[in-house]
């Protein structure tokens, strides 16, 4: 499964394979270039939408260089720094009352 995301003007491709891979489209070379870091960006992905946010300041710095996604019962993130997936307490899911999977971006 792959997702396209715009991040600071760049086109990013997140490929959920084993391993998870991230590519940036290089418009001059007209080719996908593998990325090892998102820098100060965090990416949020679900089935219907994906977006990137700056995580450079304050408490948001803890979100940087990660890709957040929804699993069956939990929210997960993939750390670009460590190369590992980890369960996250960000946006806990109560499946008894909610079946919707959404991200909330307070800046919009």
C-alpha positions in Angstrom: 0.0 0.0 0.0 1.3 3.4 -0.9 0.3 7.0 0.0 1.2 10.3 -1.6 1.7 13.3 0.7 2.7 16.9 0.0 5.4 18.1 2.5 6.8 21.6 2.3 6.3 21.7 -1.5 7.8 18.2 -2.0 5.9 15.2 -3.2 6.5 12.3 -0.8 5.6 8.7 -1.4 5.2 6.4 1.6 5.3 2.7 0.8 4.0 0.4 3.5 6.0 -2.7 2.7 8.6 -4.6 4.6 10.5 -2.4 5.2 8.5 0.8 5.1 10.1 3.1 2.5 9.9 6.8 1.9 10.7 8.5 -1.4 10.7 12.2 -2.5 10.1 13.0 -6.2 13.0 14.9 -7.7 11.4 17.1 -10.5 14.8 17.8 -12.1 15.8 14.1 -12.4 12.1 13.1 -12.9 12.8 10.2 -10.5 11.9 9.0 -7.0 14.7 9.4 -4.5 14.8 7.4 -1.3 14.6 9.5 1.9 16.1 8.5 5.3 14.7 11.4 7.2 11.6 13.7 7.3 13.5 16.3 9.2 11.1 18.4 11.2 8.0 17.0 9.5 5.5 14.5 10.7 3.2 12.6 8.3 -0.3 11.4 9.2 -1.9 8.7 7.1 -5.3 7.0 7.0 -7.3 5.3 4.3 -8.9 8.5 2.9 -6.3 11.2 3.4 -2.7 11.9 4.2 -0.9 15.1 5.2 2.4 16.4 6.6 2.8 19.0 9.3 5.8 20.9 10.7 6.8 19.6 14.1 9.7 22.0 14.7 8.5 23.9 17.7 7.5 23.2 21.3 5.9 19.9 22.3 5.4 19.0 18.6 9.1 18.3 18.3 8.4 14.9 19.8 6.3 14.1 16.6 9.0 15.0 14.1 10.6 12.5 11.7 7.7 10.0 12.2 4.9 8.6 10.1 1.7 8.1 12.1 -1.0 5.6 10.9 -4.0 3.8 12.2 -3.8 0.1 12.9 -6.8 -2.1 13.7 -7.0 -1.2 17.4 -4.2 1.3 17.9 -2.4 4.3 16.5 1.1 3.5 15.4 4.1 5.4 14.2 7.1 4.6 12.2 10.3 6.3 13.4 12.5 7.3 10.5 15.4 7.7 13.0 15.2 4.1 14.4 13.5 2.3 11.5 11.0 0.7 13.9 7.2 0.7 14.3 5.8 1.6 17.7 2.3 1.8 19.3 1.4 5.3 20.2 -1.0 6.8 22.7 -1.6 9.6 20.2 -5.3 9.6 19.3 -6.5 6.6 21.3 -9.3 4.7 19.7 -12.6 3.7 21.4 -14.0 1.1 19.1 -17.2 0.6 21.2 -18.4 4.2 20.4 -16.5 5.2 17.2 -15.8 3.5 13.9 -14.4 6.6 12.2 -10.7 7.0 11.8 -9.7 10.7 11.6 -6.8 12.9 12.3 -7.4 16.3 13.9 -5.2 19.1 12.8 -5.9 22.2 15.0 -4.1 24.5 12.7 -6.8 24.1 10.0 
